[in-house]
Amino acid sequence: MKFTLLAPAVAFSAVALIGTTVATGGTAVAASKPDCSRAITNVPAKQTVKIRTHAKVGATAVGQWNKGKKGGLCEDGKFFKGGSYNLCGKKSNKWLYGGPYSSNKRGWIPASCLKWS
């Protein structure tokens, strides 16, 4: 009789554990950001541009990189694919991750708005 009562509890625990593992795995991937230990430095902005939380124009702005101000680009200036845009005189879907030296804000910047691209 004890075996019969224990089996449903074990099955329920296994299902709950699997659900937790899947949810955690998805969150970890979405939260990853580019590695900023390797960076391209002294990159000036062609025009004033917003720094965003995600690589798309509709994402939340967390800062601003002003025209002519210098900053750094993470991942050695590697381009990332993101949402399409038509900014700073170009149409593209290439994004860079970094920020200006004048603030501690880092995020996604349209590649065509920096002199690195």
Number of C-alpha atoms within 10 A of each C-alpha: 5 6 7 8 9 10 11 11 10 11 11 10 12 12 10 11 11 10 11 11 10 10 10 10 10 10 10 9 9 8 7 8 12 16 13 16 9 13 17 17 17 14 21 19 23 17 17 15 19 20 26 22 18 18 22 19 20 10 13 12 15 13 18 19 27 17 14 14 16 18 22 22 28 22 18 17 21 16 17 16 12 17 16 15 16 12 15 15 8 12 12 16 18 20 26 29 29 27 25 23 16 12 11 9 15 23 23 24 27 31 23 23 23 23 13 16 14
